[in-house]
Amino acid sequence: MHPITTRKFRPTEVNIMESVIDTPICDTTHTSEEAQRWVDVARSLAPLVESEVPQADQDKVITSKVVQAWKDAGLYGVMLPKHLGGAGVDAVTYIQIAEEISRQDASAGWVYGNHQTGTLFIGMLLPAEALRELIGPNADGVACGSGAPQGPFGTAKPVEGGYLVKAPKRFFGSGSQHATRVVSRVALLNENDEMLIGEDGEPNVVHIWVDPKHVEWKHDWDPSGLAGSGSGSYLVKEHVIEEKWMAIHDGTEFPNDPAFTQGFTSVTTLHHVGTGLGLAKRAIEEMAKSARGRRRGVVPSLDEYPLFQADFVRVASLYQASRAFILDSYKNLWEASAEHRMTELHTALIEQAALHLYRSLDDIIATASLWAGSDVVAKDGIFARLNANARVAMSHLLVGPQHAVQIAPALLDDWQRSSRPVHGNSNHD
């Protein structure tokens, strides 16, 4: 246990374990003061997180010491509703926590984000009984792994006691080495080993969450960046799984909790925006520190040089604009989810904000490195880490430019509606 605390606490701690509310009241008015308290908790662990980076790089996953410190500080289950033992914070507050952890170390932020967002899928897809068992009495259980629809899937055949699972290797199991349950995907079979086909003519493939004792990690993560994210492959061994750990039935049993009704895209994007913001903020911090009083050729003090100052203002503006867009989009989506009025546009806007952030991150990292001079040379230096981590983070499918094509119709329709003339149609020469 980290010496900063000897028990689990939350900044707004109340006695919430005595009763369970069937229809919880959703509080979407988290103040900036509350968010700052949570950020301060995360920041208090920065010395530990940063000191564990070399070990995490060597192990290829964040250390158990760091994960336990996060749990002891109450940072796990923050988005889980209070009636489940969580802190009940909104997405905006969560993003600021994840940003701070990612600022300390991008791999740490990547794992933290995967642990928090991955666990929400249990509440979205499985019975309430399974969620309560997973998170446990401290609401700090973790579900994560490679749950993306891409990649190979196994099979699940009904047998006595549940389903017999056979699954191939899954890739990119970020942080799953610390999980309470590890996700995989299987196609459902009948008793005759025949694959069940859905209404779309495709195999009926569902997510399952497996006890780690049935998982074999392949230890094949040797990346150019995000070395401590533990994003290698794993194999789910053949075993029988209980039906409650299979996403066979549609719908959440928590229809009044925005944490579980915000939609799959919102949850997966949450993971990426926290990491991206943390990387961008750290790059700008390091850019400012590197330039302080630094001589660069004929320039006696870089931070007093107008060209540098103009570039600094530009990238700092990119960060602030990206951050404001993300926080505003998630605030609107969270409130809409709580009030059961979410639309396709809410989701499209958070995807647009994420794409904007990662295009901005590319510029921020490149500009910070350009002005850092010889500070970028050391292979174990902060600029080398920022470059390597950002390049891997930016390569992820969910923040790739192809998503612009997918969200363009909803965004274009919104702009066309808002700019439509009151009388007639101006679409002519």
C-alpha positions in Angstrom: 0.0 0.0 0.0 1.3 3.4 -0.9 2.2 5.5 2.2 0.0 8.4 1.1 -3.0 6.7 2.4 -3.9 3.7 4.6 -7.5 3.3 3.5 -9.6 3.9 0.5 -11.2 7.3 0.4 -13.1 9.6 -2.0 -12.9 13.4 -1.9 -16.7 13.6 -1.4 -17.0 10.5 0.7 -20.4 9.6 2.1 -21.9 6.5 3.6 -23.3 4.9 0.4 -23.1 1.2 1.1 -26.1 0.8 3.4 -28.8 0.8 0.7 -29.2 0.4 -3.0 -31.4 2.8 -4.9 -33.5 1.1 -7.7 -34.1 4.4 -9.5 -31.0 6.7 -8.8 -31.1 10.4 -9.2 -28.4 11.5 -11.6 -26.3 14.4 -10.6 -24.8 16.1 -13.7 -23.7 19.3 -11.9 -20.2 18.3 -10.8 -18.4 21.6 -10.1 -15.0 22.5 -11.2 -14.0 22.5 -7.5 -15.0 18.8 -7.2 -13.1 18.0 -10.3 -10.1 19.8 -9.0 -10.2 17.8 -5.8 -10.1 14.6 -7.8 -7.3 15.9 -10.0 -5.3 16.8 -6.8 -5.8 13.2 -5.6 -4.3 11.9 -8.9 -1.5 14.5 -8.8 -0.5 13.4 -5.3 0.5 10.0 -6.7 2.7 11.5 -9.5 6.0 10.8 -7.7 5.0 7.1 -7.4 3.7 6.8 -11.0 6.8 8.5 -12.5 9.2 6.5 -10.3 7.7 3.2 -11.5 8.0 4.0 -15.2 11.4 2.2 -15.6 9.9 -0.9 -14.0 6.8 -0.7 -16.1 8.8 -0.4 -19.3 10.8 -3.5 -18.3 7.7 -5.4 -17.3 5.7 -4.1 -20.4 2.8 -3.2 -18.1 2.1 -0.7 -15.3 3.2 -2.1 -11.9 0.8 -3.6 -9.3 2.2 -0.9 -6.9 0.7 1.8 -9.0 -2.6 0.1 -9.6 -3.0 -0.5 -5.9 -2.1 3.1 -5.1 -4.9 4.3 -7.4 -7.3 1.9 -5.8 -6.3 3.0 -2.3 -6.8 6.6 -3.3 -10.4 5.9 -4.5 -9.6 6.5 -8.1 -11.1 3.3 -9.3 -14.8 3.1 -10.0 -15.1 6.9 -10.1 -17.8 6.9 -12.8 -19.7 4.1 -11.2 -23.0 5.4 -9.6 -23.0 6.0 -5.9 -25.6 3.3 -5.3 -23.1 0.8 -6.5 -20.3 2.1 -4.3 -18.7 4.4 -6.9 -18.0 8.1 -6.7 -20.7 8.9 -9.3 -18.7 11.6 -11.1 -19.5 12.6 -14.6 -17.5 12.1 -17.8 -16.1 15.7 -17.6 -14.6 15.0 -14.2 -13.3 11.6 -15.2 -11.5 13.1 -18.3 -9.7 15.6 -16.1 -8.5 12.8 -13.8 -7.3 10.7 -16.8 -5.6 13.7 -18.3 -3.6 14.2 -15.1 -2.5 10.6 -14.9 -1.6 10.6 -18.6 0.4 13.8 -18.1 2.5 11.9 -15.6 3.0 8.9 -17.9 1.0 8.1 -21.0 1.2 4.3 -20.4 -0.2 4.8 -16.9 -3.0 6.9 -18.3 -3.7 4.3 -21.0 -4.0 1.5 -18.5 -6.0 3.6 -16.0 -8.4 4.7 -18.8 -8.8 1.1 -20.0 -9.6 -0.1 -16.5 -12.2 2.6 -15.9 -14.0 2.5 -19.2 -13.7 -1.2 -19.7 -15.5 -1.8 -16.5 -18.5 0.3 -17.6 -19.3 -2.2 -20.4 -20.2 -4.8 -17.7 -23.0 -2.5 -16.5 -24.1 -1.9 -20.1 -24.2 -5.5 -21.2 -24.4 -8.0 -18.3 -26.9 -8.6 -15.4 -26.6 -6.3 -12.3 -25.6 -9.4 -10.4 -22.5 -9.8 -12.5 -21.5 -6.1 -12.2 -21.8 -6.2 -8.4 -19.8 -9.3 -8.2 -17.1 -7.9 -10.5 -16.6 -4.5 -8.7 -16.8 -6.0 -5.2 -17.4 -4.2 -1.9 -14.9 -1.4 -2.7 -16.2 -0.8 -6.3 -12.6 -1.2 -7.6 -12.9 -4.4 -9.6 -11.7 -4.2 -13.2 -13.0 -5.6 -16.5 -10.9 -4.9 -19.7 -9.0 -6.4 -22.5 -9.4 -6.6 -26.3 -13.2 -6.2 -26.9 -13.1 -4.5 -30.2 -15.3 -6.0 -33.0 -12.2 -6.5 -35.2 -10.1 -9.6 -35.0 -10.7 -13.3 -34.5 -13.5 -14.7 -32.3 -14.0 -18.1 -30.7 -17.1 -20.2 -30.0 -19.4 -20.9 -27.1 -21.5 -24.1 -26.9 -24.2 -24.6 -24.3 -23.2 -27.4 -21.8 -24.0 -28.2 -18.2 -23.1 -25.3 -16.0 -22.9 -22.7 -18.8 -21.1 -22.6 -22.1 -17.9 -24.3 -23.3 -15.6 -21.6 -24.6 -12.9 -22.1 -27.2 -11.2 -18.9 -28.3 -8.2 -17.9 -30.4 -5.6 -15.4 -29.4 -6.7 -11.8 -28.9 -4.5 -8.8 -29.5 -4.1 -5.5 -27.7 -5.1 -6.5 -24.2 -4.1 -3.2 -22.6 -3.8 -3.5 -18.8 -5.7 -6.8 -18.7 -2.9 -8.3 -16.6 -4.5 -6.4 -13.6 -8.1 -7.2 -14.5 -10.7 -9.0 -12.4 -12.3 -10.2 -15.6 -10.8 -10.3 -19.1 -13.0 -9.7 -22.2 -13.1 -11.9 -25.3 -15.5 -12.5 -28.2 -17.2 -15.8 -29.1 -19.8 -16.9 -31.7 -22.7 -18.8 -30.1 -23.2 -22.5 -31.1 -26.2 -24.8 -30.5 -25.9 -28.2 -29.0 -25.0 -29.7 -32.4 -22.0 -27.4 -32.8 -23.9 -25.4 -35.4 -23.2 -21.6 -35.4 -26.2 -19.4 -34.6 -26.9 -16.8 -37.3 -28.4 -13.4 -36.5 -31.0 -11.4 -38.4 -28.2 -9.8 -40.4 -27.1 -13.1 -41.8 -23.8 -13.1 -39.7 -22.7 -15.3 -36.8 -24.2 -14.3 -33.5 -21.0 -13.0 -31.8 -21.1 -11.8 -28.2 -18.7 -10.5 -25.6 -17.7 -12.6 -22.6 -15.7 -11.8 -19.5 -13.4 -14.5 -18.3 -11.8 -15.2 -15.0 -8.0 -14.5 -15.3 -7.2 -18.0 -14.2 -8.3 -19.1 -17.7 -6.2 -16.5 -19.5 -2.6 -17.0 -20.8 -0.8 -13.8 -21.6 1.7 -14.1 -24.5 4.2 -11.4 -23.3 4.7 -10.3 -26.9 4.3 -6.5 -26.3 7.6 -4.9 -27.5 6.5 -1.5 -28.9 8.1 1.7 -29.9 5.9 3.6 -27.5 3.4 3.1 -24.6 5.7 0.4 -23.4 4.1 0.1 -20.0 0.5 -0.3 -21.3 0.6 -4.1 -21.4 -1.1 -4.1 -24.8 0.1 -7.5 -26.0 -1.9 -10.6 -26.9 -3.6 -13.2 -24.7 -5.3 -16.6 -25.1 -8.4 -17.6 -23.4 -8.1 -21.3 -22.5 -10.9 -23.8 -23.1 -13.2 -23.8 -20.1 -16.9 -23.6 -19.1 -18.2 -20.1 -18.4 -21.4 -19.1 -16.5 -24.0 -17.5 -18.6 -24.1 -14.4 -16.4 -20.6 -13.4 -17.8 -21.9 -13.5 -21.4 -23.6 -10.6 -23.2 -26.4 -12.7 -24.5 -29.3 -10.4 -23.5 -29.7 -6.8 -24.8 -30.0 -3.7 -22.6 -28.7 -2.4 -19.3 -30.3 -3.0 -15.9 -29.3 0.5 -15.0 -31.4 2.6 -17.4 -31.2 5.8 -15.3 -27.4 5.9 -14.9 -25.6 7.9 -17.7 -22.4 6.0 -17.0 -24.2 3.0 -18.6 -26.5 4.7 -21.1 -24.0 7.1 -22.7 -23.3 4.6 -25.5 -20.5 2.4 -26.5 -18.8 5.0 -28.7 -18.8 7.5 -25.9 -17.1 5.0 -23.5 -14.4 3.9 -25.9 -13.6 7.5 -26.9 -13.3 8.5 -23.2 -10.3 6.3 -22.9 -8.5 8.1 -25.8 -9.3 11.7 -25.0 -7.8 11.4 -21.5 -4.6 10.0 -22.9 -4.4 12.6 -25.7 -5.0 15.5 -23.4 -2.4 14.4 -20.9 0.2 13.9 -23.7 -0.5 17.4 -25.1 -0.3 19.1 -21.8 3.0 17.4 -20.8 4.5 18.3 -24.2 3.6 22.0 -23.8 5.0 22.0 -20.2 8.2 20.5 -21.4 8.4 22.9 -24.3 8.1 25.8 -21.9 10.7 24.4 -19.5 13.2 23.5 -22.2 13.1 27.1 -23.7 13.6 28.9 -20.4 16.9 30.9 -20.7 18.1 28.4 -23.4 20.5 29.7 -26.0 19.8 28.4 -29.5 22.3 29.5 -32.1 22.2 33.2 -32.4 19.2 33.4 -30.1 20.4 34.2 -26.6 17.2 33.2 -24.8 14.7 31.1 -26.6 11.7 31.9 -24.4 12.2 35.6 -25.2 12.5 35.0 -29.0 9.3 36.2 -30.8 9.2 33.3 -33.3 9.3 30.8 -30.5 6.7 32.8 -28.5 4.4 32.8 -31.5 4.7 29.0 -31.9 4.1 28.5 -28.2 1.0 30.6 -28.2 -0.3 28.6 -31.2 0.2 25.1 -29.7 -1.1 26.2 -26.3 -4.2 27.5 -28.1 -4.5 24.2 -29.9 -4.5 22.3 -26.6 -6.9 24.7 -24.9 -9.3 24.6 -27.8 -9.2 20.8 -28.0 -9.7 20.5 -24.3 -12.7 22.9 -24.3 -14.3 21.1 -27.3 -13.9 17.7 -25.6 -15.2 18.8 -22.1 -18.1 20.7 -23.6 -19.1 17.8 -25.9 -19.0 15.3 -23.1 -20.9 17.6 -20.7 -23.7 17.9 -23.3 -23.7 14.1 -24.0 -23.7 13.2 -20.3 -26.6 15.5 -19.6 -28.6 14.3 -22.6 -28.0 10.7 -21.5 -29.2 11.4 -18.0 -32.4 13.0 -19.5 -32.9 10.2 -22.1 -32.6 12.6 -25.0 -29.3 11.5 -26.6 -29.1 11.8 -30.4 -26.6 10.7 -33.1 -25.3 14.2 -33.1 -24.1 14.0 -29.4 -22.0 11.0 -30.3 -20.7 12.5 -33.5 -19.5 15.6 -31.7 -17.4 13.7 -29.2 -15.9 11.7 -32.0 -15.2 15.0 -33.9 -13.6 16.4 -30.7 -11.4 13.4 -30.3 -10.2 13.6 -33.9 -9.5 17.3 -33.5 -7.5 16.5 -30.4 -5.3 13.9 -32.0 -4.6 16.0 -35.1 -3.7 18.8 -32.8 -1.5 16.5 -30.7 0.5 15.7 -33.8 1.2 19.4 -34.3 1.9 20.0 -30.6 4.4 17.1 -30.2 6.2 18.1 -33.5 6.4 21.8 -32.5 7.6 21.1 -29.0 10.3 18.8 -30.3 11.4 21.2 -33.0 12.2 23.9 -30.4 13.7 21.5 -27.9 17.0 21.2 -29.8 19.4 18.7 -28.2 16.9 17.9 -25.5 15.3 15.5 -28.0 18.5 13.4 -28.5 18.5 11.3 -25.3 16.6 8.0 -26.1 15.4 7.9 -22.5 14.6 11.6 -22.3 11.1 13.1 -21.9 10.9 14.3 -25.5 11.8 10.9 -26.8 9.1 9.4 -24.6 6.5 12.0 -25.6 7.2 11.4 -29.3 7.1 7.6 -29.0 4.0 7.5 -26.8 2.1 10.0 -28.9 2.9 8.1 -32.2 1.5 4.9 -30.9 -1.5 6.6 -29.3 -2.2 8.4 -32.6 -2.1 5.2 -34.6 -5.1 3.7 -32.8 -8.1 2.8 -35.0 -10.6 4.8 -33.0 -8.8 8.1 -33.6 -7.9 7.4 -37.2 -9.0 9.9 -40.0 -11.5 7.4 -41.5 -13.9 8.3 -38.6 -14.4 11.7 -40.1 -16.2 10.1 -43.0 -18.5 8.2 -40.6 -19.5 11.2 -38.6 -19.7 13.7 -41.5 -23.4 13.1 -42.4 -24.6 13.9 -38.9 -22.4 17.0 -38.6 -23.2 18.2 -42.1 -26.9 17.7 -41.5 -26.7 19.8 -38.3 -24.9 22.6 -40.0 -27.3 22.5 -42.9 -30.3 22.8 -40.6 -28.8 25.6 -38.6 -27.9 27.6 -41.7 -31.2 27.0 -43.6 -32.8 30.2 -44.8 -36.1 31.2 -43.2 -37.8 31.7 -46.6 -37.0 29.8 -49.8 -33.9 27.9 -50.8 -30.7 29.8 -51.4 -29.0 26.8 -53.1 -28.6 28.5 -56.5 -26.3 30.8 -58.3 
